[in-house]
């Protein structure tokens, strides 16, 4: 019974923060066909031309979760699509995982001489986008956070702290990390089904998600739950757009509550905007891409493509 309860807690949290999939393959510049050497903590696929844009997927996701977004922006932006270590078939790295990814992305921006790239992140990827923008305030451009925040536990409990979240985070790390591949894949698909409206989109991403490393997933979740960037976010100098999931806000009162919790995630960011995707679950880019693209276009000052 105790183990079943712990698994339920994990499931609820994963529904909120997102588990997804995809993109396996060598990091290649699609325009030239020339292989690119990726940093050790992520692989990169480059598509399109124009201003640089980095797209970071969420927990266990691969870069293909951004396929529709890349299609929308590739004629105006050079899209650098990441797949993080331990997810979607990429080799895992040692802890601390997220801090290493954050540091390596900062180095990647500098090494590739990317001029203030737009940073787009979903869920865990959004958390990383905030961390990168706070750590590299002079190097990055606007940030678009798709249903992600600076401290995930506070989306569930506004009184949560990094310390109070440790026990639950450790339980999750142990349970997920001990799962066999088959069990992990089955649980993952169940979680995904609660976060994606159209079953067709679920079937598209679940198989690649199943290639993620359970231990890496558990470790990433532990770090995500025990790292609070709310104060650190005050260092962000670039404009921030946070798009929250609104499909579950079934009453005006709940909508106001969730809007307030999303707002609290970015309250310390000097220049920010919070918008709710009222028809979308966690995977806004799959559930309501039209809304996402129109909102991003307006925020980035990009004329809509007809």
VOBATOR-150032 format. One record per residue: x, y, z of N, C-alpha, C in turn; residue in one letter; residue number from 1. Coordinates in steps of 0.1 Angstrom, whole numbers. Atoms other than C-alpha are relative to their C-alpha. Layout:
SITE  n.east  n.north   n.up  ca.east  ca.north  ca.up  c.east  c.north   c.up  residu  num
SITE       X        Y      Z        X         Y      Z       X        Y      Z       A  NUM
...
***
This chain:
SITE  n.east  n.north   n.up  ca.east  ca.north  ca.up  c.east  c.north   c.up  residu  num
SITE       8      -12      0        0         0      0       9       13      0       X    1
SITE      -9      -11     -1       28        24      9       7        3    -13       X    2
SITE      -6       -2     13       46        18    -24     -10        5    -10       X    3
SITE      10       -4      9       14        22    -43      -3       15      2       X    4
SITE       3      -14     -3        8        56    -26      12        8     -6       X    5
SITE     -12       -8      5       44        67    -35      -1        0    -15       X    6
SITE       1        0     14       39        57    -71     -11       10     -5       X    7
SITE      11       -9      3        6        77    -71       6       15      1       X    8
SITE      -5      -13     -1       25       107    -59       9        4    -12       X    9
SITE      -9       -2     11       51       103    -86      -9        3    -13       X   10
SITE       9       -2     12       23       100   -112      -6       14      0       X   11
SITE       6      -13     -1        6       132   -100      10       11     -4       X   12
SITE     -10      -10      3       39       151   -101       4        0    -15       X   13
SITE      -4        1     14       48       138   -136     -11        6     -9       X   14
SITE      10       -6      8       14       149   -149       2       15      0       X   15
SITE      -2      -14      0       22       184   -138      13        4     -7       X   16
SITE     -12       -5      6       58       186   -150       3       -6    -13       X   17
SITE      -2        5     14       57       164   -181      10      -10     -2       X   18
SITE      -9       10      4       72       133   -194      -2       -3    -14       X   19
SITE       3        1     14       77       130   -231      12       -6     -7       X   20
SITE      -9        7      7       99       119   -259       8        7    -11       X   21
SITE      -4       -1     14      119       119   -291      13        6     -5       X   22
SITE     -12       -3      7      146       128   -316      12       -9      4       X   23
SITE     -13        7     -1      174       103   -320       7        2    -13       X   24
SITE      -8       -2     12      202       109   -344      11        9      2       X   25
SITE     -11       -8     -2      234       127   -349      -3       14     -2       X   26
SITE       2      -14      1      236       164   -344       5        5    -13       X   27
SITE      -4       -4     14      237       177   -380      -7       13     -4       X   28
SITE       6      -12      6      232       210   -397      -8       -4    -12       X   29
SITE       8        5     11      203       202   -420       2        8    -12       X   30
SITE      -2       -9     12      210       231   -443      13       -5     -8       X   31
SITE     -13        4      7      246       218   -451       3      -14      1       X   32
SITE      -3       14     -1      246       182   -440      13       -2      7       X   33
SITE     -13        1     -7      278       189   -420      -3       -4     15       X   34
SITE       2        4    -14      279       170   -386       5       10      9       X   35
SITE      -4       -9    -11      281       192   -355       4       -9     12       X   36
SITE      -4        7    -12      299       180   -324      -8        6     12       X   37
SITE       8       -5    -11      274       183   -295       8        0     13       X   38
SITE      -6        1    -13      283       190   -259      -4      -13      6       X   39
SITE       2       13     -6      284       160   -237     -13       -2      6       X   40
SITE      12        2     -8      252       167   -219     -13        2     -9       X   41
SITE      11        0      9      230       171   -250       4       -2    -15       X   42
SITE      -2        0     14      227       165   -287      -8       11     -7       X   43
SITE       6      -12      6      218       192   -312      -4       -4    -15       X   44
SITE       4        1     14      199       192   -345      -3       14     -4       X   45
SITE       2      -14      5      200       225   -365      -8        0    -13       X   46
SITE       9       -1     12      172       234   -389      -3       15     -2       X   47
SITE       4      -13      3      165       266   -407      11       11     -1       X   48
SITE     -10      -11      1      181       300   -411      -6       13      6       X   49
SITE       4      -13     -6      179       335   -395       5        1     14       X   50
SITE      -5       -2    -14      182       346   -359       0      -14      7       X   51
SITE      -1       12     -7      192       318   -335     -11       -2     10       X   52
SITE      10        3    -10      166       300   -314       3      -14      5       X   53
SITE      -3       13     -7      173       272   -289     -13       -6      5       X   54
SITE      12        6     -5      145       247   -282       4      -12      9       X   55
SITE      -4       10    -10      148       226   -251     -13       -8      4       X   56
SITE      11        9     -4      124       196   -245      -1       -2     15       X   57
SITE       2        3    -15      110       185   -211       5      -14      3       X   58
SITE      -4       13     -6      116       154   -190      -2      -12     -9       X   59
SITE      -1       11      9      125       124   -212      -4        3    -14       X   60
SITE       4       -4     14      115       143   -243      12        0     -9       X   61
SITE      -9       -2     10      134       143   -275      -3       12     -8       X   62
SITE       2      -12      7      138       172   -299     -12        0     -9       X   63
SITE      11        0     10      110       160   -322     -13        4      6       X   64
SITE      12       -6     -6       84       172   -297      -2       15     -5       X   65
SITE       0      -14      5       93       206   -313      -2        0    -15       X   66
SITE       0        0     14       88       195   -349     -10       10     -6       X   67
SITE       9       -9      5       57       216   -354       5       15      2       X   68
SITE      -5      -13     -3       73       246   -338      12        4     -9       X   69
SITE     -11       -2      9      104       242   -359      -5        4    -14       X   70
SITE       6       -3     13       83       241   -391      -5       14     -1       X   71
SITE       6      -13      0       66       273   -381      11       11      0       X   72
SITE     -10      -10     -1       99       292   -374      12       -1     -9       X   73
SITE     -12        3      7      125       276   -396       4       10    -12       X   74
SITE      -3       -9     11      122       302   -424       4       14      5       X   75
SITE      -3      -13     -6      129       331   -399      11       -2     11       X   76
SITE      -9        3    -11      150       314   -372       9      -12     -3       X   77
SITE      -9       12      0      180       290   -371      -3       -7     13       X   78
SITE       5        8    -11      165       264   -348      10      -10      5       X   79
SITE      -9        9     -6      189       246   -325      -8       -9      9       X   80
SITE      10        9     -7      168       216   -313       8      -10      9       X   81
SITE      -8        8     -9      183       199   -282      -8      -13      4       X   82
SITE       4       12     -7      179       164   -268      10       -3     11       X   83
SITE      -8        0    -12      192       161   -233       5      -14      3       X   84
SITE      -6       12     -3      215       134   -220     -10       -8      9       X   85
SITE       9        8     -7      196       104   -206     -14       -2     -5       X   86
SITE      13        0      6      165       111   -226       0       -4    -14       X   87
SITE       2        4     14      152        96   -258      12       -7     -7       X   88
SITE     -11        8      6      181        73   -263      14        6      1       X   89
SITE     -13       -7     -2      209        98   -255       7       -6     12       X   90
SITE      -7        5    -11      236        85   -232      -1        9     13       X   91
SITE       2       -8    -13      232        96   -195      14        5      4       X   92
SITE     -12       -6     -6      257       117   -176      -1       -1     15       X   93
SITE       0        0    -14      267       119   -140      -7       12      6       X   94
SITE       5      -11     -8      250       141   -114      11       10      4       X   95
SITE      13       -6      2      245       170   -111      -4        2    -15       X   96
SITE       3        0     14      227       166   -144      -5       14     -5       X   97
SITE       6      -12      5      207       198   -148      10       12      0       X   98
SITE     -10      -10      0      235       221   -137      10       -1    -11       X   99
SITE      -9        2     11      258       205   -162      -6        4    -13       X  100
SITE       6       -4     13      233       209   -190      -1       15     -1       X  101
SITE       1      -15      0      228       246   -180      13        6     -4       X  102
SITE     -13       -5      2      265       252   -180       4       -3    -15       X  103
SITE      -4        4     13      270       233   -213      -7        8    -11       X  104
SITE       7       -9     10      243       253   -231       5       14      0       X  105
SITE      -7      -13      0      259       285   -220      12        0     -8       X  106
SITE     -13        1      8      292       273   -234      -3       -1    -15       X  107
SITE       4        2     14      274       262   -266      -3       13     -6       X  108
SITE       3      -13      6      260       297   -271      12        8     -3       X  109
SITE     -12       -8      2      294       312   -266       9       -6    -11       X  110
SITE      -9        6     10      313       287   -288      -5        1    -14       X  111
SITE       7       -1     13      288       289   -316      -2       15     -4       X  112
SITE       2      -14      2      288       327   -313     -14        4     -4       X  113
SITE      14       -3      2      250       328   -312      -3       13      6       X  114
SITE       3      -13     -4      238       363   -310     -13        1      7       X  115
SITE      12       -2     -8      213       366   -282     -11       -9     -4       X  116
SITE      10       10      5      194       334   -291     -13        1      8       X  117
SITE      13        2     -7      157       331   -282       1      -14      6       X  118
SITE      -1       13     -7      155       303   -256     -15       -5      3       X  119
SITE      14        5     -1      123       282   -258       1      -13      8       X  120
SITE       0       12     -8      117       255   -232     -13       -5      4       X  121
SITE      12        6     -4       90       231   -223       2       -8     14       X  122
SITE      -1        7    -12       85       219   -187      14        1      6       X  123
SITE     -14       -1     -5      119       209   -174       9        9     -9       X  124
SITE      -7       -8      9      132       226   -205      -2       15      3       X  125
SITE       3      -14     -4      115       258   -194       8        4     12       X  126
SITE      -8       -2    -12      132       255   -160      14        3     -4       X  127
SITE     -14       -3      5      165       253   -178       1       13     -7       X  128
SITE       0      -13      7      156       283   -200       1       11     10       X  129
SITE      -1      -11    -11      151       304   -168      14        0      6       X  130
SITE     -13        1     -7      183       291   -153      11        6     -9       X  131
SITE      -9       -5     10      203       299   -185      -1       15     -1       X  132
SITE       2      -15      1      188       334   -187       5        7     12       X  133
SITE      -5       -6    -12      197       341   -151      15       -1      1       X  134
SITE     -14        2      0      232       327   -155       8        7    -11       X  135
SITE      -7       -7     12      240       343   -189      -8       12     -4       X  136
SITE       9      -11      3      220       375   -187       4        9    -12       X  137
SITE      -5       -8     11      242       392   -213       1       -7    -13       X  138
SITE      -2        8     12      242       364   -238     -13       -5     -7       X  139
SITE      12        6      5      206       353   -243     -10       11     -4       X  140
SITE      11       -8      4      176       368   -260     -13       -3      8       X  141
SITE      13        3     -7      139       365   -251      -2      -15      4       X  142
SITE       3       14     -5      127       334   -231     -14       -3     -2       X  143
SITE      14        4      1       96       315   -239      -1      -13      8       X  144
SITE       2       12     -8       86       290   -212     -14       -6     -2       X  145
SITE      13        7      3       59       265   -222      -3       -9     12       X  146
SITE       4        7    -12       42       253   -191      11       -5      9       X  147
SITE     -12        3     -9       73       254   -169       2       11      9       X  148
SITE      -2      -10    -10       85       274   -140      14        0      6       X  149
SITE     -13       -1     -7      114       284   -117       1       -9     12       X  150
SITE       0        9    -11      103       261    -89     -13       -8      0       X  151
SITE      12        8      3       79       233    -98      -9       -4     12       X  152
SITE       8        4    -11       68       222    -63     -10       11      4       X  153
SITE       9      -11     -4       53       257    -57     -12        1     -9       X  154
SITE      12        0      8       29       252    -86     -11       -9      7       X  155
SITE       9        9     -7       13       225    -64      -3        6     14       X  156
SITE       1       -5    -14       20       241    -30       8       13      1       X  157
SITE      -7      -13      0       28       278    -28      10        1     12       X  158
SITE      -8       -1    -11       44       272      6      12      -10     -1       X  159
SITE     -11        9      2       68       246     -7      14        7      0       X  160
SITE     -14       -5      1      106       251     -3       9      -12     -6       X  161
SITE      -9       10      5      136       232    -18       2      -10     11       X  162
SITE      -2        9    -11      141       217     17     -12       -9      2       X  163
SITE      12        8     -3      105       206     22      -3      -10    -12       X  164
SITE       2        9     11      105       190    -13      10      -12     -1       X  165
SITE     -11       10      2      136       168     -7      -5      -14      3       X  166
SITE       5       14     -3      118       138      9      -8       -6    -11       X  167
SITE       8        5     12       93       134    -19       8       -1    -12       X  168
SITE      -8        1     12      119       141    -45       9      -13      1       X  169
SITE      -8       12     -2      141       113    -30      -8      -12     -3       X  170
SITE       9       12      3      112        89    -31      -2       -2    -15       X  171
SITE       2        1     14      106        97    -67      13       -5     -7       X  172
SITE     -13        4      6      143        93    -76       2      -15      2       X  173
SITE      -2       14     -3      144        59    -60     -10       -9     -8       X  174
SITE      11        8      7      111        46    -75       3       -1    -15       X  175
SITE      -2       -1     14      117        58   -110      13       -7     -4       X  176
SITE     -13        5      3      154        49   -110       1      -15      1       X  177
SITE      -1       15     -1      147        13   -100      -9       -7    -10       X  178
SITE       9        7      9      122         6   -127       7       -7    -12       X  179
SITE      -5        7     12      129       -19   -154      -5        8    -13       X  180
SITE       4       -7     12      127        -6   -190     -14       -2     -4       X  181
SITE      14        2      4       94       -22   -197     -10        7      9       X  182
SITE       9       -7    -10       78        -9   -165       0       15     -2       X  183
SITE      -2      -14      2       92        25   -171      -8        5    -13       X  184
SITE       7       -4     12       78        26   -207     -15        0      2       X  185
SITE      14        1     -2       44        15   -196      -5       11      9       X  186
SITE       4      -11     -9       42        40   -167       0       14     -8       X  187
SITE      -2      -13      7       55        68   -190     -12        2     -9       X  188
SITE      11       -2     10       27        62   -216     -12        4      8       X  189
SITE      11       -4     -8        1        64   -189       0       15      4       X  190
SITE      -2      -14     -4       15        97   -176      -3        9    -12       X  191
SITE       1       -8     12       17       111   -212     -15        1     -4       X  192
SITE      14       -1      3      -20       102   -217      -8       10      7       X  193
SITE       6      -10     -8      -29       126   -190       4       14     -4       X  194
SITE      -5      -14      3      -10       155   -205      -1        4    -15       X  195
SITE       1       -2     14      -18       152   -242     -15       -4     -4       X  196
SITE      14        2      3      -54       155   -256      -2      -10    -11       X  197
SITE       2        8     11      -51       138   -289       8      -13      1       X  198
SITE      -7       13     -1      -43       100   -287      10       -2    -11       X  199
SITE     -10        2     11      -25       103   -321      13        6      4       X  200
SITE     -12       -6     -4        0       127   -306       7       -9     11       X  201
SITE      -6        9    -10        5       103   -277       7      -11     -7       X  202
SITE      -7       11      7       13        75   -301      12        4     -7       X  203
SITE     -12       -5      7       38        97   -319      12        1      9       X  204
SITE     -11       -2     -9       59       104   -289       4      -10     10       X  205
SITE      -2       10    -11       55        76   -264      12      -10     -3       X  206
SITE     -11       10      2       79        51   -282      14        5      2       X  207
SITE     -13       -5     -2      108        74   -282       3        4     15       X  208
SITE      -1       -3    -15      101        85   -246       4      -12      7       X  209
SITE      -3       13     -7      104        48   -237      15       -3      0       X  210
SITE     -15        2      1      141        50   -247       8        7     11       X  211
SITE      -7       -8    -10      149        73   -218       5       -9     11       X  212
SITE      -7        7    -11      171        61   -189      -8        2     13       X  213
SITE       8       -2    -13      150        55   -157       8        7     10       X  214
SITE      -8       -7    -10      179        65   -135       2       15     -3       X  215
SITE      -2      -14      4      186        97   -154     -13        8      2       X  216
SITE      13       -7     -2      149       105   -153      -2        3     15       X  217
SITE       2       -2    -14      147       100   -116      10       11      6       X  218
SITE     -10      -10     -5      179       121   -110      -4       14     -5       X  219
SITE       4      -13      6      166       149   -133     -12        5      8       X  220
SITE      12       -5     -7      133       150   -114       4        4     14       X  221
SITE      -5       -4    -13      151       151    -80       6       14     -1       X  222
SITE      -6      -13      1      172       180    -91     -10       11     -3       X  223
SITE      10      -10      4      142       198   -107      -8        4     13       X  224
SITE       8       -3    -11      122       195    -75       7        7     12       X  225
SITE      -8       -5    -12      150       206    -51       8       12     -4       X  226
SITE      -7      -12      4      163       236    -71     -10       11     -2       X  227
SITE       9      -11      0      145       269    -65       7       12     -6       X  228
SITE      -6      -12      7      152       297    -90      -8       12      1       X  229
SITE       8      -11     -1      126       321    -79       7       13      3       X  230
SITE      -8      -12     -3      150       346    -64      11        2    -11       X  231
SITE     -10       -1     10      177       338    -90      -6        7    -13       X  232
SITE       7       -5     12      151       349   -117       1       15     -1       X  233
SITE      -2      -14      1      157       385   -107      12        5     -8       X  234
SITE     -12       -3      8      190       384   -126      -4        0    -15       X  235
SITE       4        1     14      171       378   -159      -3       14     -5       X  236
SITE       1      -13      6      174       409   -181      -9        0    -12       X  237
SITE       7        1     13      156       397   -212     -15       -2      3       X  238
SITE      14        3     -2      118       396   -217      -3      -15      1       X  239
SITE       4       14     -2      101       364   -206     -15       -1     -2       X  240
SITE      13        4      2       69       348   -218      -3      -13      6       X  241
SITE       3       13     -6       54       321   -196     -15       -4     -5       X  242
SITE      13        5      4       25       301   -212      -4      -12      8       X  243
SITE       4       10     -9        6       281   -187     -11       -9     -7       X  244
SITE      10        9      4      -17       251   -193     -13        4      7       X  245
SITE      13       -4     -6      -54       261   -188     -11       -9     -2       X  246
SITE      11        9      3      -73       231   -199      -6       -6     13       X  247
SITE       5        6    -13      -77       218   -163      -6       10      9       X  248
SITE       6      -10     -9      -90       251   -149     -15        0     -3       X  249
SITE      14        3      3     -126       240   -148     -10       10      6       X  250
SITE       9      -10     -6     -139       270   -128       8       13      0       X  251
SITE      -7      -13      0     -131       307   -127       9        1     12       X  252
SITE      -8       -1    -12     -118       303    -91      13       -7     -2       X  253
SITE     -12        8      2      -93       276   -101       9        7    -11       X  254
SITE      -8       -7     10      -83       296   -132       8       11      7       X  255
SITE      -7      -11     -7      -74       326   -110      11       -5      9       X  256
SITE     -10        6     -8      -56       303    -86      13       -3     -8       X  257
SITE     -12        5      8      -34       288   -113       7       12     -6       X  258
SITE      -6      -11      6      -28       321   -130       9        7     11       X  259
SITE      -8       -6    -11      -16       334    -96      13       -8      3       X  260
SITE     -11        8     -3        7       305    -91      11        1    -12       X  261
SITE      -9       -3     11       22       309   -126       7       13      1       X  262
SITE      -6      -14     -1       27       346   -120      10        0     11       X  263
SITE     -10        0    -11       45       338    -87      13       -6     -5       X  264
SITE     -12        6      5       70       317   -107       9       10     -6       X  265
SITE      -8       -9      7       82       347   -126      -1       14      6       X  266
SITE       2      -13     -7       74       375   -101      12        9      0       X  267
SITE     -13       -7     -2      111       384    -97       6        4    -14       X  268
SITE      -6       -4     13      117       387   -135      -5       14     -3       X  269
SITE       4      -14      2      117       424   -143     -10        2    -12       X  270
SITE       8       -2     12      101       421   -178      -6      -14     -3       X  271
SITE       6       13      2       76       392   -179     -15        1     -4       X  272
SITE      14        0      4       42       382   -193      -5      -15      2       X  273
SITE       6       14     -2       20       352   -183     -13       -1     -8       X  274
SITE      12        3      8       -6       338   -207      -4      -14      2       X  275
SITE       6       13     -2      -29       309   -202      -5       -6    -13       X  276
SITE       5        7     12      -35       284   -231     -12       -8      5       X  277
SITE      12        6     -6      -71       276   -221      -4      -13     -6       X  278
SITE       5       13      6      -76       247   -245      11      -11      0       X  279
SITE     -11        9      0      -43       230   -239       3       -6     13       X  280
SITE      -6        7    -11      -30       204   -215      15        4      1       X  281
SITE     -14       -3     -3        7       203   -205       8        2    -13       X  282
SITE      -8       -1     13       20       198   -241      -7       10     -9       X  283
SITE       6      -10      8        8       231   -255       3        0    -14       X  284
SITE      -5        0     14       28       227   -287      -7      -11     -8       X  285
SITE       7       10      7        8       196   -295     -15        2      1       X  286
SITE      14       -1     -2      -26       204   -280      -6       12     -7       X  287
SITE       5      -13      7      -30       240   -294      12        7     -6       X  288
SITE     -12       -6      6       -1       248   -317      -3       14     -6       X  289
SITE       3      -13      5      -20       277   -333       0       11     10       X  290
SITE       0       -9    -11      -24       294   -300      15        3      4       X  291
SITE     -13       -1     -4       12       288   -291       8        9    -10       X  292
SITE      -7       -7     10       26       301   -324      -4       15     -1       X  293
SITE       5      -14      1        4       332   -325       5        8     12       X  294
SITE      -5       -6    -12       14       340   -289      15        3     -1       X  295
SITE     -15       -2      1       51       335   -296       3       11    -10       X  296
SITE      -2       -9     10       49       355   -328      -2       15      5       X  297
SITE       3      -14     -6       33       385   -310      11        4     10       X  298
SITE     -11       -3    -10       59       383   -282      13        3     -6       X  299
SITE     -12       -2      7       88       380   -305       0       11    -11       X  300
SITE       1      -10     11       76       406   -329       1       -5    -13       X  301
SITE      -2        7     13       75       381   -357     -13        1     -8       X  302
SITE      13        0      8       49       387   -385      -4      -14     -2       X  303
SITE       6       13      2       26       358   -388       2       -5    -14       X  304
SITE      -1        6     13       32       335   -418     -14       -5     -4       X  305
SITE      13        4      6        1       331   -440       1      -11     -9       X  306
***
